[in-house]
Each structure stands twice: as structure tokens, then as C-alpha cells.
Amino acid sequence: MGIYPVLSCFYLYMSLFKMVYSYKNVPHKPEMSFTLTPLSVKVESTDAAFSIPFASISRVKLGKTGGVYSCTLISEQHNVVIRSTSYSEGTFVNQARAYTTFLRVLHYHLREKSKAEFVAGMGSRQMVSLALVFLTSALSIFFMLNLLPYRVEPVLAGILGSLFITGIFLWVNKYQFPKPYSPASIPSNMLPEEEEVVLKEELI
């Protein structure tokens, strides 16, 4: 028997129960709880409580900033973010295993119960904003220092240098560009637990 039938049985088994994932984003905000029911995601905190039917979810976005992974659910009435870390007693706790399990079961539900668009990677607006920051910073530095090794007008030197640095930034972050994916195959680099396993195998 292959691994995929086994995983399907596992996700089906988990989906029969109400699966809960909780995290706290920042010290001054309450903890948020996400409960998977057969037809919806129930979101609860001390401030609010509501349900998001799977059928109403139009977009699922997976992201990663530093060591923090996130899943954004966009629906007709609510947008919520689920993160892989949680604030507790003055520090952020890594909840990689619980987050990955929750995300896989969530996607198992969405495969059959939602027509959502699935996208993984840094948001296009965030990518453009970061690129503009790099471009502006590099432009300023090259304008002031004119670091190119040969005689060129300072303005041209600044433009060439800043474009070069911005190009390096975009190349380094090429795997973070937003890309569509199938809910049956979540990108491994968007799952903290799987990425850690791959890294350990490479080190061995």
C-alpha cells in the first residue's frame, strides 16, 4: 500500500473529530482558537466568535516571514490569519507540529467543500513593497558613495547599483513569489515541520 491512501485515511479519521488549533499573536491581544467542524472553521476569542463555512472561503494564502508560517483564509465576510507561533510568557513558542497537522486537515476539508483559490508565497504587494525599499535604500547609498570602480556620472552609478542590488534581492526571494498550488499537495517549504525534516536530511 502506498503512502497516499494511508495519509487519506489519517486525514479522514482526524476530520471526524473537532480539531482545535490556538495561538496568540501579540501580548496585548487575546488568544484565538480555530476549530474544524464538518462544514466550517469556528473562530473564537474573548472579543468575538464566528464561523466561516468552507463553501464561503474564496482564497487561501500560505506565507512565511522569517521562521513564522501563516495561513490566511479569505471569505465573503471574514479574513483570518493562522500562524505557526504563539506568544506565551514573554516569548514566542514554535507550534510547528500542531500547525502542520491542523493545516493538512483543513486542506483535506477544503478539497471537497470549497472552490477556493490556493496560493503560496509572499504576497505580491509585500514583495513589491520590499523591492521598492531595497531599491530606494540602494539608490541613496550609491548616490552618496558612487561605489562603482570606474568613472561614471553619480546618478547613473546610483541607478545601476540600486538595480543590481534589487535584482539580487528578487533572485534570493524567487521561491517566495506567489504561486498557485493544489490543496492535495501543499508546498513543503510552506510547512514548518516538513522543512525542518528536509533540512535535517541535508545536514546528515
C-alpha positions as CSV (number, residue, x, y, z in Angstrom):
1,M,0.0,0.0,0.0
2,G,1.3,3.4,-0.9
3,I,1.7,6.3,1.5
4,Y,-1.1,8.4,0.0
5,P,-4.0,6.1,0.9
6,V,-2.6,5.9,4.4
7,L,-2.5,9.7,4.6
8,S,-6.0,10.0,3.2
9,C,-7.3,7.6,5.9
10,F,-5.5,9.6,8.6
11,Y,-7.0,12.9,7.5
12,L,-10.4,11.3,7.2
13,Y,-10.0,10.0,10.7
14,M,-8.9,13.4,12.0
15,S,-11.8,15.1,10.2
16,L,-14.3,13.1,12.1
17,F,-13.4,14.9,15.3
18,K,-13.4,18.6,16.1
19,M,-9.8,19.6,15.7
20,V,-8.6,22.7,17.5
21,Y,-5.6,25.0,17.0
22,S,-4.9,28.0,19.1
23,Y,-2.3,30.8,19.0
24,K,-1.7,34.3,20.4
25,N,-0.2,36.8,18.0
26,V,0.9,39.6,20.4
27,P,0.9,40.2,24.2
28,H,-2.0,42.8,24.2
29,K,-4.4,40.7,22.1
30,P,-6.4,37.6,23.2
31,E,-5.7,34.1,22.1
32,M,-7.5,32.9,19.1
33,S,-8.9,29.4,18.7
34,F,-9.8,27.7,15.4
35,T,-12.0,24.6,15.4
36,L,-12.6,22.5,12.4
37,T,-16.1,21.1,12.1
38,P,-17.5,19.1,9.3
39,L,-18.7,22.2,7.3
40,S,-16.8,25.2,8.7
41,V,-14.0,26.7,10.7
42,K,-15.1,28.1,14.0
43,V,-13.1,31.1,15.2
44,E,-13.2,32.1,18.9
45,S,-11.5,34.6,21.2
46,T,-12.6,36.8,24.1
47,D,-13.5,39.5,21.6
48,A,-15.6,37.6,19.1
49,A,-16.9,34.3,17.9
50,F,-18.0,33.3,14.4
51,S,-17.9,30.5,11.9
52,I,-16.5,30.5,8.4
53,P,-18.3,27.9,6.1
54,F,-15.8,26.1,3.9
55,A,-18.0,26.9,0.9
56,S,-17.6,30.7,1.6
57,I,-13.8,30.6,1.5
58,S,-12.7,32.2,-1.8
59,R,-8.9,32.3,-1.3
60,V,-6.3,30.5,0.9
61,K,-2.8,32.1,1.1
62,L,0.2,30.4,2.6
63,G,3.1,32.6,3.6
64,K,6.4,32.6,5.5
65,T,8.2,35.5,7.2
66,G,11.4,34.6,8.9
67,G,10.6,31.4,10.9
68,V,6.9,32.2,11.2
69,Y,4.5,30.4,8.8
70,S,1.0,31.6,8.2
71,C,-2.3,30.6,6.5
72,T,-4.8,33.4,5.6
73,L,-8.4,32.4,4.9
74,I,-10.3,34.9,2.9
75,S,-14.1,34.6,2.8
76,E,-17.1,36.7,2.0
77,Q,-17.4,38.1,5.5
78,H,-14.2,37.4,7.4
79,N,-10.5,37.3,6.8
80,V,-8.5,35.4,9.4
81,V,-4.8,34.5,9.8
82,I,-3.5,31.3,11.4
83,R,0.2,31.4,12.5
84,S,2.7,28.7,13.5
85,T,3.9,30.5,16.6
86,S,2.2,31.7,19.7
87,Y,3.1,34.3,22.3
88,S,3.4,32.8,25.8
89,E,5.0,34.2,29.0
90,G,7.2,36.8,27.3
91,T,8.3,34.7,24.3
92,F,7.1,33.2,21.0
93,V,6.6,29.4,21.1
94,N,7.0,27.3,17.9
95,Q,3.9,25.2,17.3
96,A,5.2,23.7,14.1
97,R,3.8,20.2,14.5
98,A,0.3,21.2,15.7
99,Y,0.2,23.9,13.0
100,T,1.2,21.5,10.2
101,T,-1.4,18.9,11.3
102,F,-4.1,21.4,11.5
103,L,-3.3,22.8,8.1
104,R,-3.3,19.4,6.4
105,V,-6.7,18.5,7.9
106,L,-8.0,21.9,6.9
107,H,-6.9,21.4,3.3
108,Y,-8.5,17.9,3.4
109,H,-11.8,19.6,4.1
110,L,-11.3,22.3,1.5
111,R,-10.5,19.8,-1.3
112,E,-14.2,18.7,-1.4
113,K,-16.1,21.5,0.3
114,S,-14.7,24.7,-1.2
115,K,-13.9,26.2,-4.6
116,A,-11.2,28.5,-3.1
117,E,-8.1,29.6,-4.9
118,F,-4.9,28.3,-3.3
119,V,-1.8,30.5,-3.4
120,A,1.6,30.0,-1.6
121,G,4.3,32.6,-1.2
122,M,4.9,36.2,-0.3
123,G,2.0,38.5,-1.3
124,S,2.7,40.5,-4.5
125,R,2.1,43.8,-2.6
126,Q,4.5,42.8,0.1
127,M,7.1,41.7,-2.5
128,V,6.8,44.9,-4.4
129,S,7.0,47.0,-1.2
130,L,10.2,45.2,-0.1
131,A,11.7,45.6,-3.5
132,L,10.9,49.3,-3.5
133,V,12.5,49.7,-0.1
134,F,15.7,47.9,-1.3
135,L,15.7,50.0,-4.5
136,T,15.3,53.3,-2.6
137,S,17.9,52.3,0.1
138,A,20.5,51.2,-2.5
139,L,19.8,54.2,-4.7
140,S,20.6,56.5,-1.7
141,I,23.8,54.7,-0.8
142,F,25.1,54.7,-4.4
143,F,24.2,58.3,-4.9
144,M,26.2,59.2,-1.8
145,L,29.2,57.0,-2.2
146,N,29.4,56.4,-6.0
147,L,30.8,52.9,-5.4
148,L,31.3,51.8,-9.0
149,P,35.0,51.2,-9.7
150,Y,35.2,53.3,-12.9
151,R,34.2,56.9,-13.6
152,V,30.5,57.2,-14.2
153,E,28.1,60.0,-13.5
154,P,26.9,59.7,-9.9
155,V,23.2,59.5,-11.0
156,L,23.9,56.7,-13.4
157,A,26.1,54.9,-10.8
158,G,23.3,55.1,-8.3
159,I,20.7,53.7,-10.7
160,L,22.9,50.8,-11.9
161,G,24.0,49.9,-8.4
162,S,20.5,50.0,-6.9
163,L,19.0,47.9,-9.8
164,F,21.8,45.4,-9.3
165,I,21.1,45.0,-5.5
166,T,17.3,44.9,-6.1
167,G,17.9,42.2,-8.7
168,I,19.9,40.1,-6.2
169,F,17.0,40.6,-3.6
170,L,14.4,39.4,-6.1
171,W,16.6,36.4,-7.1
172,V,17.2,35.3,-3.5
173,N,13.4,35.5,-2.8
174,K,12.3,33.9,-6.0
175,Y,10.9,30.9,-4.1
176,Q,8.7,33.4,-2.2
177,F,6.9,34.6,-5.3
178,P,3.1,33.8,-5.0
179,K,2.3,30.6,-6.9
180,P,-0.9,28.6,-7.1
181,Y,-0.9,25.1,-5.6
182,S,-3.3,22.2,-5.2
183,P,-4.9,21.5,-1.7
184,A,-4.0,17.9,-2.2
185,S,-0.3,18.9,-2.4
186,I,0.7,21.7,0.0
187,P,4.2,23.1,-0.9
188,S,6.7,21.6,1.6
189,N,8.5,24.9,2.0
190,M,5.3,26.3,3.4
191,L,5.1,23.7,6.2
192,P,7.5,24.2,9.1
193,E,7.7,20.6,10.2
194,E,8.4,19.3,6.7
195,E,11.0,22.0,6.0
196,E,12.8,21.1,9.3
197,V,12.9,17.4,8.2
198,V,14.4,18.3,4.8
199,L,17.0,20.5,6.4
200,K,18.0,17.7,8.8
201,E,18.3,15.2,6.0
202,E,20.5,17.7,4.1
203,L,22.8,18.1,7.1
204,I,23.1,14.3,7.5
